[in-house]
Amino acid sequence: MTTPTNSQPNTPQANLCPLCGEENRCAITAGDDPASCWCQAPEIEFTEAMKAAVPSHLRLSACLCPACISALASRTE
Ligand SMILES: [Zn+2]
């Protein structure tokens, strides 16, 4: 198989962070209980600014990774 490895920003991959392309470690894509995902931690808060940072066509198909969440959180006032 000779699959091109150049990343296409318009190709959503549910297990990859749409912002940085790293694995988002989402429990759902890993086949684990969604309630056990890191994003369910009480200190994780999704703000409108975070949602706005994700391209709209990726918003429902891929989660952000913990690194991007904390980066966005520290950027939010
Ligand atoms: Zn990320």
N, CA, C, O and the ligand as a Tripos MOL2 file, in Angstrom:
@<TRIPOS>MOLECULE
protein
  309   307    78     0     0
PROTEIN
NO_CHARGES

@<TRIPOS>ATOM
      1 N           0.8500   -1.2040    0.0000 N.3       1 MET1
      2 CA          0.0000    0.0000    0.0000 C.3       1 MET1
      3 C           0.8750    1.2410    0.0000 C.2       1 MET1
      4 O           1.7560    1.3910    0.8460 O.2       1 MET1
      5 N           0.6330    2.1050   -0.9310 N.am      2 THR2
      6 CA          1.3740    3.3660   -0.9390 C.3       2 THR2
      7 C           0.4060    4.4990   -0.6950 C.2       2 THR2
      8 O          -0.0370    5.1930   -1.6100 O.2       2 THR2
      9 N           0.0990    4.6560    0.5740 N.am      3 THR3
     10 CA         -0.8350    5.7190    0.9400 C.3       3 THR3
     11 C          -0.0640    7.0130    1.1880 C.2       3 THR3
     12 O           0.8860    7.0400    1.9700 O.2       3 THR3
     13 N          -0.4730    8.0650    0.5280 N.am      4 PRO4
     14 CA          0.2000    9.3590    0.7800 C.3       4 PRO4
     15 C           0.0790    9.7520    2.2430 C.2       4 PRO4
     16 O          -0.9910    9.6230    2.8380 O.2       4 PRO4
     17 N           1.1550   10.2230    2.8140 N.am      5 THR5
     18 CA          1.1390   10.5430    4.2360 C.3       5 THR5
     19 C           0.9640   12.0320    4.5030 C.2       5 THR5
     20 O           0.8720   12.4660    5.6520 O.2       5 THR5
     21 N           0.9180   12.8110    3.4180 N.am      6 ASN6
     22 CA          0.7170   14.2440    3.6610 C.3       6 ASN6
     23 C          -0.6610   14.4750    4.2520 C.2       6 ASN6
     24 O          -1.6660   13.9940    3.7280 O.2       6 ASN6
     25 N          -0.6950   15.2050    5.3340 N.am      7 SER7
     26 CA         -1.9490   15.3750    6.0560 C.3       7 SER7
     27 C          -2.8410   16.3890    5.3470 C.2       7 SER7
     28 O          -2.4180   17.4910    4.9990 O.2       7 SER7
     29 N          -4.0560   15.9840    5.1530 N.am      8 GLN8
     30 CA         -5.0440   16.8690    4.5610 C.3       8 GLN8
     31 C          -5.8930   17.4680    5.6750 C.2       8 GLN8
     32 O          -6.5680   16.7360    6.3990 O.2       8 GLN8
     33 N          -5.8650   18.7760    5.8190 N.am      9 PRO9
     34 CA         -6.6320   19.4000    6.9020 C.3       9 PRO9
     35 C          -8.1240   19.1720    6.7740 C.2       9 PRO9
     36 O          -8.8590   19.3050    7.7530 O.2       9 PRO9
     37 N          -8.5760   18.8330    5.5900 N.am     10 ASN10
     38 CA        -10.0090   18.6240    5.4020 C.3      10 ASN10
     39 C         -10.4210   17.1780    5.6210 C.2      10 ASN10
     40 O         -11.5820   16.8180    5.4250 O.2      10 ASN10
     41 N          -9.4740   16.3590    6.0250 N.am     11 THR11
     42 CA         -9.7960   14.9570    6.2760 C.3      11 THR11
     43 C          -9.8580   14.7010    7.7730 C.2      11 THR11
     44 O          -8.8250   14.5160    8.4160 O.2      11 THR11
     45 N         -11.0450   14.6900    8.3240 N.am     12 PRO12
     46 CA        -11.1650   14.4940    9.7680 C.3      12 PRO12
     47 C         -10.7890   13.0800   10.1870 C.2      12 PRO12
     48 O         -11.2030   12.1030    9.5620 O.2      12 PRO12
     49 N         -10.0220   12.9870   11.2220 N.am     13 GLN13
     50 CA         -9.7300   11.6850   11.8030 C.3      13 GLN13
     51 C         -10.1130   11.7570   13.2690 C.2      13 GLN13
     52 O          -9.5950   12.5810   14.0240 O.2      13 GLN13
     53 N         -11.0140   10.8960   13.6540 N.am     14 ALA14
     54 CA        -11.6420   11.0150   14.9620 C.3      14 ALA14
     55 C         -10.6480   10.8690   16.1050 C.2      14 ALA14
     56 O         -10.8940   11.3420   17.2150 O.2      14 ALA14
     57 N          -9.5280   10.2140   15.8310 N.am     15 ASN15
     58 CA         -8.5790    9.9820   16.9240 C.3      15 ASN15
     59 C          -7.4710   11.0170   16.9520 C.2      15 ASN15
     60 O          -6.5750   10.9480   17.7920 O.2      15 ASN15
     61 N          -7.5270   11.9800   16.0330 N.am     16 LEU16
     62 CA         -6.4750   12.9920   15.9860 C.3      16 LEU16
     63 C          -7.0340   14.3710   16.2900 C.2      16 LEU16
     64 O          -8.1310   14.7250   15.8580 O.2      16 LEU16
     65 N          -6.2690   15.1310   17.0320 N.am     17 CYS17
     66 CA         -6.6630   16.4960   17.3480 C.3      17 CYS17
     67 C          -6.6850   17.3360   16.0720 C.2      17 CYS17
     68 O          -5.6980   17.3580   15.3360 O.2      17 CYS17
     69 N          -7.7920   18.0240   15.7980 N.am     18 PRO18
     70 CA         -7.8900   18.8130   14.5750 C.3      18 PRO18
     71 C          -6.9790   20.0350   14.5790 C.2      18 PRO18
     72 O          -6.7350   20.6240   13.5260 O.2      18 PRO18
     73 N          -6.4810   20.4180   15.7320 N.am     19 LEU19
     74 CA         -5.6300   21.6000   15.7940 C.3      19 LEU19
     75 C          -4.1580   21.2590   15.6040 C.2      19 LEU19
     76 O          -3.4670   21.9490   14.8530 O.2      19 LEU19
     77 N          -3.6630   20.2250   16.2560 N.am     20 CYS20
     78 CA         -2.2380   19.9310   16.2000 C.3      20 CYS20
     79 C          -1.9300   18.6040   15.5300 C.2      20 CYS20
     80 O          -0.7720   18.3380   15.2090 O.2      20 CYS20
     81 N          -2.9270   17.7680   15.3120 N.am     21 GLY21
     82 CA         -2.6980   16.5140   14.6190 C.3      21 GLY21
     83 C          -2.1720   15.3950   15.5000 C.2      21 GLY21
     84 O          -1.9010   14.2950   15.0200 O.2      21 GLY21
     85 N          -2.0290   15.6750   16.7830 N.am     22 GLU22
     86 CA         -1.6050   14.6240   17.7060 C.3      22 GLU22
     87 C          -2.8120   13.7810   18.1130 C.2      22 GLU22
     88 O          -3.9560   14.1880   17.9140 O.2      22 GLU22
     89 N          -2.5530   12.6220   18.6750 N.am     23 GLU23
     90 CA         -3.6500   11.8080   19.1620 C.3      23 GLU23
     91 C          -4.3650   12.5350   20.2880 C.2      23 GLU23
     92 O          -3.7400   13.0780   21.1990 O.2      23 GLU23
     93 N          -5.6920   12.5330   20.2080 N.am     24 ASN24
     94 CA         -6.4530   13.2610   21.2250 C.3      24 ASN24
     95 C          -6.7920   12.3890   22.4330 C.2      24 ASN24
     96 O          -7.3520   12.8600   23.4230 O.2      24 ASN24
     97 N          -6.4390   11.1060   22.3270 N.am     25 ARG25
     98 CA         -6.6480   10.1750   23.4420 C.3      25 ARG25
     99 C          -8.1010   10.1440   23.8780 C.2      25 ARG25
    100 O          -8.4110    9.9890   25.0590 O.2      25 ARG25
    101 N          -8.9860   10.2950   22.9000 N.am     26 CYS26
    102 CA        -10.4110   10.2510   23.1950 C.3      26 CYS26
    103 C         -10.8200    8.8290   23.5580 C.2      26 CYS26
    104 O         -10.4750    7.8870   22.8450 O.2      26 CYS26
    105 N         -11.5410    8.6650   24.6420 N.am     27 ALA27
    106 CA        -11.9500    7.3340   25.0880 C.3      27 ALA27
    107 C         -12.9020    6.6920   24.0890 C.2      27 ALA27
    108 O         -12.9300    5.4690   23.9510 O.2      27 ALA27
    109 N         -13.6680    7.5000   23.4030 N.am     28 ILE28
    110 CA        -14.6450    6.9530   22.4670 C.3      28 ILE28
    111 C         -13.9430    6.2840   21.2900 C.2      28 ILE28
    112 O         -14.2980    5.1710   20.9030 O.2      28 ILE28
    113 N         -12.9480    6.9630   20.7210 N.am     29 THR29
    114 CA        -12.2420    6.3730   19.5850 C.3      29 THR29
    115 C         -11.3790    5.2030   20.0260 C.2      29 THR29
    116 O         -11.0410    4.3360   19.2200 O.2      29 THR29
    117 N         -11.0230    5.1750   21.3060 N.am     30 ALA30
    118 CA        -10.2300    4.0600   21.8270 C.3      30 ALA30
    119 C         -11.1080    2.8740   22.1960 C.2      30 ALA30
    120 O         -10.6040    1.8100   22.5550 O.2      30 ALA30
    121 N         -12.4210    3.0580   22.1070 N.am     31 GLY31
    122 CA        -13.3390    1.9690   22.4130 C.3      31 GLY31
    123 C         -13.6400    1.8490   23.8900 C.2      31 GLY31
    124 O         -14.1930    0.8460   24.3410 O.2      31 GLY31
    125 N         -13.2700    2.8840   24.6500 N.am     32 ASP32
    126 CA        -13.5260    2.8480   26.0870 C.3      32 ASP32
    127 C         -14.8280    3.5770   26.4110 C.2      32 ASP32
    128 O         -15.4550    4.1870   25.5450 O.2      32 ASP32
    129 N         -15.2080    3.4960   27.6660 N.am     33 ASP33
    130 CA        -16.3900    4.1940   28.1270 C.3      33 ASP33
    131 C         -16.2020    5.7020   27.9570 C.2      33 ASP33
    132 O         -15.2420    6.2630   28.4860 O.2      33 ASP33
    133 N         -17.1040    6.3670   27.2280 N.am     34 PRO34
    134 CA        -16.9820    7.8150   27.0370 C.3      34 PRO34
    135 C         -16.8620    8.5760   28.3460 C.2      34 PRO34
    136 O         -16.2160    9.6220   28.4110 O.2      34 PRO34
    137 N         -17.4890    8.0440   29.3860 N.am     35 ALA35
    138 CA        -17.4400    8.7110   30.6870 C.3      35 ALA35
    139 C         -16.0470    8.6820   31.2920 C.2      35 ALA35
    140 O         -15.7560    9.4250   32.2290 O.2      35 ALA35
    141 N         -15.1860    7.8230   30.7570 N.am     36 SER36
    142 CA        -13.8310    7.7250   31.2880 C.3      36 SER36
    143 C         -12.8530    8.6020   30.5120 C.2      36 SER36
    144 O         -11.6640    8.6380   30.8280 O.2      36 SER36
    145 N         -13.3470    9.3060   29.5030 N.am     37 CYS37
    146 CA        -12.4560   10.1530   28.6970 C.3      37 CYS37
    147 C         -11.9090   11.2950   29.5460 C.2      37 CYS37
    148 O         -12.5670   11.7840   30.4640 O.2      37 CYS37
    149 N         -10.6850   11.7060   29.2130 N.am     38 TRP38
    150 CA        -10.0580   12.8040   29.9560 C.3      38 TRP38
    151 C         -10.9000   14.0720   29.8790 C.2      38 TRP38
    152 O         -10.8560   14.9050   30.7840 O.2      38 TRP38
    153 N         -11.6640   14.2200   28.8010 N.am     39 CYS39
    154 CA        -12.4340   15.4530   28.6310 C.3      39 CYS39
    155 C         -13.6100   15.5170   29.5970 C.2      39 CYS39
    156 O         -14.2540   16.5600   29.7160 O.2      39 CYS39
    157 N         -13.9000   14.4130   30.2900 N.am     40 GLN40
    158 CA        -14.9950   14.4100   31.2550 C.3      40 GLN40
    159 C         -14.5300   14.8570   32.6400 C.2      40 GLN40
    160 O         -15.3380   14.9460   33.5640 O.2      40 GLN40
    161 N         -13.2430   15.1370   32.7880 N.am     41 ALA41
    162 CA        -12.7400   15.5890   34.0780 C.3      41 ALA41
    163 C         -13.4160   16.8990   34.4510 C.2      41 ALA41
    164 O         -13.6280   17.7580   33.5960 O.2      41 ALA41
    165 N         -13.7560   17.0550   35.7340 N.am     42 PRO42
    166 CA        -14.5240   18.2330   36.1520 C.3      42 PRO42
    167 C         -13.7890   19.5430   35.8950 C.2      42 PRO42
    168 O         -14.4210   20.5880   35.7370 O.2      42 PRO42
    169 N         -12.4560   19.4960   35.8520 N.am     43 GLU43
    170 CA        -11.7330   20.7560   35.6350 C.3      43 GLU43
    171 C         -11.6790   21.1560   34.1730 C.2      43 GLU43
    172 O         -11.2670   22.2670   33.8390 O.2      43 GLU43
    173 N         -12.1040   20.2310   33.2880 N.am     44 ILE44
    174 CA        -12.1180   20.5630   31.8670 C.3      44 ILE44
    175 C         -13.4040   21.3170   31.5610 C.2      44 ILE44
    176 O         -14.5060   20.8280   31.8060 O.2      44 ILE44
    177 N         -13.2380   22.5040   31.0270 N.am     45 GLU45
    178 CA        -14.4110   23.3000   30.6980 C.3      45 GLU45
    179 C         -14.2880   23.7780   29.2650 C.2      45 GLU45
    180 O         -13.3140   24.4350   28.8980 O.2      45 GLU45
    181 N         -15.2790   23.4440   28.4640 N.am     46 PHE46
    182 CA        -15.2380   23.8340   27.0620 C.3      46 PHE46
    183 C         -15.9220   25.1860   26.9050 C.2      46 PHE46
    184 O         -17.1200   25.3340   27.1460 O.2      46 PHE46
    185 N         -15.1390   26.1490   26.5020 N.am     47 THR47
    186 CA        -15.6890   27.4790   26.3270 C.3      47 THR47
    187 C         -16.0540   27.7040   24.8620 C.2      47 THR47
    188 O         -15.6930   26.9170   23.9860 O.2      47 THR47
    189 N         -16.7600   28.7690   24.6250 N.am     48 GLU48
    190 CA        -17.1150   29.1080   23.2510 C.3      48 GLU48
    191 C         -15.8630   29.3780   22.4310 C.2      48 GLU48
    192 O         -15.8170   29.0610   21.2420 O.2      48 GLU48
    193 N         -14.8460   29.9650   23.0610 N.am     49 ALA49
    194 CA        -13.6020   30.2580   22.3560 C.3      49 ALA49
    195 C         -12.9190   28.9740   21.9030 C.2      49 ALA49
    196 O         -12.3370   28.9180   20.8200 O.2      49 ALA49
    197 N         -12.9940   27.9540   22.7360 N.am     50 MET50
    198 CA        -12.4000   26.6720   22.3560 C.3      50 MET50
    199 C         -13.1360   26.0720   21.1670 C.2      50 MET50
    200 O         -12.5290   25.6000   20.2060 O.2      50 MET50
    201 N         -14.4530   26.1040   21.2600 N.am     51 LYS51
    202 CA        -15.2410   25.5450   20.1610 C.3      51 LYS51
    203 C         -14.9810   26.3240   18.8740 C.2      51 LYS51
    204 O         -14.9350   25.7500   17.7860 O.2      51 LYS51
    205 N         -14.8150   27.6330   19.0120 N.am     52 ALA52
    206 CA        -14.6000   28.4620   17.8360 C.3      52 ALA52
    207 C         -13.2350   28.2040   17.2080 C.2      52 ALA52
    208 O         -13.0240   28.4970   16.0310 O.2      52 ALA52
    209 N         -12.3030   27.6530   17.9970 N.am     53 ALA53
    210 CA        -10.9580   27.4010   17.4830 C.3      53 ALA53
    211 C         -10.9240   26.1690   16.5870 C.2      53 ALA53
    212 O          -9.9740   25.9640   15.8320 O.2      53 ALA53
    213 N         -11.9630   25.3560   16.6780 N.am     54 VAL54
    214 CA        -12.0140   24.1400   15.8720 C.3      54 VAL54
    215 C         -12.7640   24.4370   14.5790 C.2      54 VAL54
    216 O         -13.8720   24.9730   14.6120 O.2      54 VAL54
    217 N         -12.1680   24.0930   13.4460 N.am     55 PRO55
    218 CA        -12.8790   24.2920   12.1740 C.3      55 PRO55
    219 C         -14.2460   23.6240   12.2120 C.2      55 PRO55
    220 O         -14.3820   22.5000   12.6950 O.2      55 PRO55
    221 N         -15.2520   24.3170   11.7040 N.am     56 SER56
    222 CA        -16.6320   23.8570   11.8760 C.3      56 SER56
    223 C         -16.8420   22.4570   11.3180 C.2      56 SER56
    224 O         -17.6260   21.6840   11.8680 O.2      56 SER56
    225 N         -16.1470   22.1210   10.2280 N.am     57 HIS57
    226 CA        -16.3870   20.8070    9.6270 C.3      57 HIS57
    227 C         -15.7410   19.6910   10.4450 C.2      57 HIS57
    228 O         -15.9930   18.5110   10.2000 O.2      57 HIS57
    229 N         -14.9090   20.0670   11.4170 N.am     58 LEU58
    230 CA        -14.2700   19.0530   12.2470 C.3      58 LEU58
    231 C         -14.9120   18.9560   13.6240 C.2      58 LEU58
    232 O         -14.6120   18.0540   14.4060 O.2      58 LEU58
    233 N         -15.7960   19.8950   13.9000 N.am     59 ARG59
    234 CA        -16.2740   20.0510   15.2760 C.3      59 ARG59
    235 C         -16.9730   18.8060   15.7950 C.2      59 ARG59
    236 O         -16.8560   18.4720   16.9740 O.2      59 ARG59
    237 N         -17.6940   18.1240   14.9290 N.am     60 LEU60
    238 CA        -18.4480   16.9690   15.4000 C.3      60 LEU60
    239 C         -17.7320   15.6590   15.1050 C.2      60 LEU60
    240 O         -18.2380   14.5870   15.4380 O.2      60 LEU60
    241 N         -16.5720   15.7370   14.4900 N.am     61 SER61
    242 CA        -15.9220   14.4930   14.0670 C.3      61 SER61
    243 C         -14.6560   14.1950   14.8480 C.2      61 SER61
    244 O         -14.1940   13.0540   14.8580 O.2      61 SER61
    245 N         -14.0890   15.1950   15.5020 N.am     62 ALA62
    246 CA        -12.8380   14.9460   16.2050 C.3      62 ALA62
    247 C         -12.7570   15.7940   17.4590 C.2      62 ALA62
    248 O         -13.2090   16.9390   17.4890 O.2      62 ALA62
    249 N         -12.1740   15.2100   18.4910 N.am     63 CYS63
    250 CA        -11.9710   15.9330   19.7370 C.3      63 CYS63
    251 C         -10.6070   16.6150   19.7200 C.2      63 CYS63
    252 O          -9.7020   16.2020   18.9950 O.2      63 CYS63
    253 N         -10.4780   17.6440   20.5100 N.am     64 LEU64
    254 CA         -9.1680   18.2320   20.7220 C.3      64 LEU64
    255 C          -8.3560   17.3390   21.6470 C.2      64 LEU64
    256 O          -8.8950   16.4520   22.3080 O.2      64 LEU64
    257 N          -7.0530   17.5880   21.6830 N.am     65 CYS65
    258 CA         -6.2060   16.8280   22.5960 C.3      65 CYS65
    259 C          -6.0220   17.6350   23.8910 C.2      65 CYS65
    260 O          -6.2680   18.8410   23.9100 O.2      65 CYS65
    261 N          -5.5950   16.9750   24.9610 N.am     66 PRO66
    262 CA         -5.4350   17.6800   26.2420 C.3      66 PRO66
    263 C          -4.5120   18.8870   26.1310 C.2      66 PRO66
    264 O          -4.7560   19.9090   26.7710 O.2      66 PRO66
    265 N          -3.4630   18.7840   25.3350 N.am     67 ALA67
    266 CA         -2.5200   19.8970   25.2070 C.3      67 ALA67
    267 C          -3.1860   21.1340   24.6190 C.2      67 ALA67
    268 O          -2.9760   22.2500   25.0960 O.2      67 ALA67
    269 N          -3.9880   20.9290   23.5830 N.am     68 CYS68
    270 CA         -4.6450   22.0610   22.9520 C.3      68 CYS68
    271 C          -5.7270   22.6360   23.8590 C.2      68 CYS68
    272 O          -5.9390   23.8480   23.8910 O.2      68 CYS68
    273 N          -6.4070   21.7680   24.5920 N.am     69 ILE69
    274 CA         -7.4280   22.2480   25.5160 C.3      69 ILE69
    275 C          -6.7920   23.1770   26.5600 C.2      69 ILE69
    276 O          -7.3090   24.2600   26.8340 O.2      69 ILE69
    277 N          -5.6680   22.7420   27.1360 N.am     70 SER70
    278 CA         -5.0590   23.5850   28.1650 C.3      70 SER70
    279 C          -4.4720   24.8400   27.5490 C.2      70 SER70
    280 O          -4.4610   25.8940   28.1850 O.2      70 SER70
    281 N          -3.9750   24.7420   26.3040 N.am     71 ALA71
    282 CA         -3.4480   25.9350   25.6380 C.3      71 ALA71
    283 C          -4.5670   26.9440   25.4030 C.2      71 ALA71
    284 O          -4.3970   28.1420   25.6250 O.2      71 ALA71
    285 N          -5.7010   26.4470   24.9550 N.am     72 LEU72
    286 CA         -6.8310   27.3320   24.7130 C.3      72 LEU72
    287 C          -7.3660   27.8920   26.0230 C.2      72 LEU72
    288 O          -7.7720   29.0510   26.1000 O.2      72 LEU72
    289 N          -7.3590   27.0500   27.0490 N.am     73 ALA73
    290 CA         -7.8830   27.4840   28.3490 C.3      73 ALA73
    291 C          -7.0300   28.6070   28.9300 C.2      73 ALA73
    292 O          -7.5510   29.5450   29.5350 O.2      73 ALA73
    293 N          -5.7140   28.5050   28.7420 N.am     74 SER74
    294 CA         -4.8410   29.5380   29.2870 C.3      74 SER74
    295 C          -4.9100   30.8060   28.4620 C.2      74 SER74
    296 O          -4.5270   31.8820   28.9210 O.2      74 SER74
    297 N          -5.4100   30.6710   27.2220 N.am     75 ARG75
    298 CA         -5.5310   31.8320   26.3600 C.3      75 ARG75
    299 C          -6.8360   32.5650   26.5990 C.2      75 ARG75
    300 O          -6.9860   33.7330   26.2420 O.2      75 ARG75
    301 N          -7.7780   31.8610   27.2080 N.am     76 THR76
    302 CA         -9.0870   32.4400   27.4360 C.3      76 THR76
    303 C          -9.0570   33.3500   28.6650 C.2      76 THR76
    304 O          -8.4410   33.0200   29.6790 O.2      76 THR76
    305 N          -9.7180   34.4790   28.5650 N.am     77 GLU77
    306 CA         -9.7110   35.4090   29.6900 C.3      77 GLU77
    307 C         -10.8020   35.0070   30.6610 C.2      77 GLU77
    308 O         -10.9810   35.6560   31.6920 O.2      77 GLU77
    309 ZN         -4.0660   19.1590   19.9430 Zn       78 ZN78
@<TRIPOS>BOND
     1     1     2 1
     2     2     3 1
     3     3     4 2
     4     3     5 am
     5     5     6 1
     6     6     7 1
     7     7     8 2
     8     7     9 am
     9     9    10 1
    10    10    11 1
    11    11    12 2
    12    11    13 am
    13    13    14 1
    14    14    15 1
    15    15    16 2
    16    15    17 am
    17    17    18 1
    18    18    19 1
    19    19    20 2
    20    19    21 am
    21    21    22 1
    22    22    23 1
    23    23    24 2
    24    23    25 am
    25    25    26 1
    26    26    27 1
    27    27    28 2
    28    27    29 am
    29    29    30 1
    30    30    31 1
    31    31    32 2
    32    31    33 am
    33    33    34 1
    34    34    35 1
    35    35    36 2
    36    35    37 am
    37    37    38 1
    38    38    39 1
    39    39    40 2
    40    39    41 am
    41    41    42 1
    42    42    43 1
    43    43    44 2
    44    43    45 am
    45    45    46 1
    46    46    47 1
    47    47    48 2
    48    47    49 am
    49    49    50 1
    50    50    51 1
    51    51    52 2
    52    51    53 am
    53    53    54 1
    54    54    55 1
    55    55    56 2
    56    55    57 am
    57    57    58 1
    58    58    59 1
    59    59    60 2
    60    59    61 am
    61    61    62 1
    62    62    63 1
    63    63    64 2
    64    63    65 am
    65    65    66 1
    66    66    67 1
    67    67    68 2
    68    67    69 am
    69    69    70 1
    70    70    71 1
    71    71    72 2
    72    71    73 am
    73    73    74 1
    74    74    75 1
    75    75    76 2
    76    75    77 am
    77    77    78 1
    78    78    79 1
    79    79    80 2
    80    79    81 am
    81    81    82 1
    82    82    83 1
    83    83    84 2
    84    83    85 am
    85    85    86 1
    86    86    87 1
    87    87    88 2
    88    87    89 am
    89    89    90 1
    90    90    91 1
    91    91    92 2
    92    91    93 am
    93    93    94 1
    94    94    95 1
    95    95    96 2
    96    95    97 am
    97    97    98 1
    98    98    99 1
    99    99   100 2
   100    99   101 am
   101   101   102 1
   102   102   103 1
   103   103   104 2
   104   103   105 am
   105   105   106 1
   106   106   107 1
   107   107   108 2
   108   107   109 am
   109   109   110 1
   110   110   111 1
   111   111   112 2
   112   111   113 am
   113   113   114 1
   114   114   115 1
   115   115   116 2
   116   115   117 am
   117   117   118 1
   118   118   119 1
   119   119   120 2
   120   119   121 am
   121   121   122 1
   122   122   123 1
   123   123   124 2
   124   123   125 am
   125   125   126 1
   126   126   127 1
   127   127   128 2
   128   127   129 am
   129   129   130 1
   130   130   131 1
   131   131   132 2
   132   131   133 am
   133   133   134 1
   134   134   135 1
   135   135   136 2
   136   135   137 am
   137   137   138 1
   138   138   139 1
   139   139   140 2
   140   139   141 am
   141   141   142 1
   142   142   143 1
   143   143   144 2
   144   143   145 am
   145   145   146 1
   146   146   147 1
   147   147   148 2
   148   147   149 am
   149   149   150 1
   150   150   151 1
   151   151   152 2
   152   151   153 am
   153   153   154 1
   154   154   155 1
   155   155   156 2
   156   155   157 am
   157   157   158 1
   158   158   159 1
   159   159   160 2
   160   159   161 am
   161   161   162 1
   162   162   163 1
   163   163   164 2
   164   163   165 am
   165   165   166 1
   166   166   167 1
   167   167   168 2
   168   167   169 am
   169   169   170 1
   170   170   171 1
   171   171   172 2
   172   171   173 am
   173   173   174 1
   174   174   175 1
   175   175   176 2
   176   175   177 am
   177   177   178 1
   178   178   179 1
   179   179   180 2
   180   179   181 am
   181   181   182 1
   182   182   183 1
   183   183   184 2
   184   183   185 am
   185   185   186 1
   186   186   187 1
   187   187   188 2
   188   187   189 am
   189   189   190 1
   190   190   191 1
   191   191   192 2
   192   191   193 am
   193   193   194 1
   194   194   195 1
   195   195   196 2
   196   195   197 am
   197   197   198 1
   198   198   199 1
   199   199   200 2
   200   199   201 am
   201   201   202 1
   202   202   203 1
   203   203   204 2
   204   203   205 am
   205   205   206 1
   206   206   207 1
   207   207   208 2
   208   207   209 am
   209   209   210 1
   210   210   211 1
   211   211   212 2
   212   211   213 am
   213   213   214 1
   214   214   215 1
   215   215   216 2
   216   215   217 am
   217   217   218 1
   218   218   219 1
   219   219   220 2
   220   219   221 am
   221   221   222 1
   222   222   223 1
   223   223   224 2
   224   223   225 am
   225   225   226 1
   226   226   227 1
   227   227   228 2
   228   227   229 am
   229   229   230 1
   230   230   231 1
   231   231   232 2
   232   231   233 am
   233   233   234 1
   234   234   235 1
   235   235   236 2
   236   235   237 am
   237   237   238 1
   238   238   239 1
   239   239   240 2
   240   239   241 am
   241   241   242 1
   242   242   243 1
   243   243   244 2
   244   243   245 am
   245   245   246 1
   246   246   247 1
   247   247   248 2
   248   247   249 am
   249   249   250 1
   250   250   251 1
   251   251   252 2
   252   251   253 am
   253   253   254 1
   254   254   255 1
   255   255   256 2
   256   255   257 am
   257   257   258 1
   258   258   259 1
   259   259   260 2
   260   259   261 am
   261   261   262 1
   262   262   263 1
   263   263   264 2
   264   263   265 am
   265   265   266 1
   266   266   267 1
   267   267   268 2
   268   267   269 am
   269   269   270 1
   270   270   271 1
   271   271   272 2
   272   271   273 am
   273   273   274 1
   274   274   275 1
   275   275   276 2
   276   275   277 am
   277   277   278 1
   278   278   279 1
   279   279   280 2
   280   279   281 am
   281   281   282 1
   282   282   283 1
   283   283   284 2
   284   283   285 am
   285   285   286 1
   286   286   287 1
   287   287   288 2
   288   287   289 am
   289   289   290 1
   290   290   291 1
   291   291   292 2
   292   291   293 am
   293   293   294 1
   294   294   295 1
   295   295   296 2
   296   295   297 am
   297   297   298 1
   298   298   299 1
   299   299   300 2
   300   299   301 am
   301   301   302 1
   302   302   303 1
   303   303   304 2
   304   303   305 am
   305   305   306 1
   306   306   307 1
   307   307   308 2
@<TRIPOS>SUBSTRUCTURE
     1 MET1         2 RESIDUE 1 A MET
     2 THR2         6 RESIDUE 1 A THR
     3 THR3        10 RESIDUE 1 A THR
     4 PRO4        14 RESIDUE 1 A PRO
     5 THR5        18 RESIDUE 1 A THR
     6 ASN6        22 RESIDUE 1 A ASN
     7 SER7        26 RESIDUE 1 A SER
     8 GLN8        30 RESIDUE 1 A GLN
     9 PRO9        34 RESIDUE 1 A PRO
    10 ASN10       38 RESIDUE 1 A ASN
    11 THR11       42 RESIDUE 1 A THR
    12 PRO12       46 RESIDUE 1 A PRO
    13 GLN13       50 RESIDUE 1 A GLN
    14 ALA14       54 RESIDUE 1 A ALA
    15 ASN15       58 RESIDUE 1 A ASN
    16 LEU16       62 RESIDUE 1 A LEU
    17 CYS17       66 RESIDUE 1 A CYS
    18 PRO18       70 RESIDUE 1 A PRO
    19 LEU19       74 RESIDUE 1 A LEU
    20 CYS20       78 RESIDUE 1 A CYS
    21 GLY21       82 RESIDUE 1 A GLY
    22 GLU22       86 RESIDUE 1 A GLU
    23 GLU23       90 RESIDUE 1 A GLU
    24 ASN24       94 RESIDUE 1 A ASN
    25 ARG25       98 RESIDUE 1 A ARG
    26 CYS26      102 RESIDUE 1 A CYS
    27 ALA27      106 RESIDUE 1 A ALA
    28 ILE28      110 RESIDUE 1 A ILE
    29 THR29      114 RESIDUE 1 A THR
    30 ALA30      118 RESIDUE 1 A ALA
    31 GLY31      122 RESIDUE 1 A GLY
    32 ASP32      126 RESIDUE 1 A ASP
    33 ASP33      130 RESIDUE 1 A ASP
    34 PRO34      134 RESIDUE 1 A PRO
    35 ALA35      138 RESIDUE 1 A ALA
    36 SER36      142 RESIDUE 1 A SER
    37 CYS37      146 RESIDUE 1 A CYS
    38 TRP38      150 RESIDUE 1 A TRP
    39 CYS39      154 RESIDUE 1 A CYS
    40 GLN40      158 RESIDUE 1 A GLN
    41 ALA41      162 RESIDUE 1 A ALA
    42 PRO42      166 RESIDUE 1 A PRO
    43 GLU43      170 RESIDUE 1 A GLU
    44 ILE44      174 RESIDUE 1 A ILE
    45 GLU45      178 RESIDUE 1 A GLU
    46 PHE46      182 RESIDUE 1 A PHE
    47 THR47      186 RESIDUE 1 A THR
    48 GLU48      190 RESIDUE 1 A GLU
    49 ALA49      194 RESIDUE 1 A ALA
    50 MET50      198 RESIDUE 1 A MET
    51 LYS51      202 RESIDUE 1 A LYS
    52 ALA52      206 RESIDUE 1 A ALA
    53 ALA53      210 RESIDUE 1 A ALA
    54 VAL54      214 RESIDUE 1 A VAL
    55 PRO55      218 RESIDUE 1 A PRO
    56 SER56      222 RESIDUE 1 A SER
    57 HIS57      226 RESIDUE 1 A HIS
    58 LEU58      230 RESIDUE 1 A LEU
    59 ARG59      234 RESIDUE 1 A ARG
    60 LEU60      238 RESIDUE 1 A LEU
    61 SER61      242 RESIDUE 1 A SER
    62 ALA62      246 RESIDUE 1 A ALA
    63 CYS63      250 RESIDUE 1 A CYS
    64 LEU64      254 RESIDUE 1 A LEU
    65 CYS65      258 RESIDUE 1 A CYS
    66 PRO66      262 RESIDUE 1 A PRO
    67 ALA67      266 RESIDUE 1 A ALA
    68 CYS68      270 RESIDUE 1 A CYS
    69 ILE69      274 RESIDUE 1 A ILE
    70 SER70      278 RESIDUE 1 A SER
    71 ALA71      282 RESIDUE 1 A ALA
    72 LEU72      286 RESIDUE 1 A LEU
    73 ALA73      290 RESIDUE 1 A ALA
    74 SER74      294 RESIDUE 1 A SER
    75 ARG75      298 RESIDUE 1 A ARG
    76 THR76      302 RESIDUE 1 A THR
    77 GLU77      306 RESIDUE 1 A GLU
    78 ZN78       309 GROUP 0 **** ****
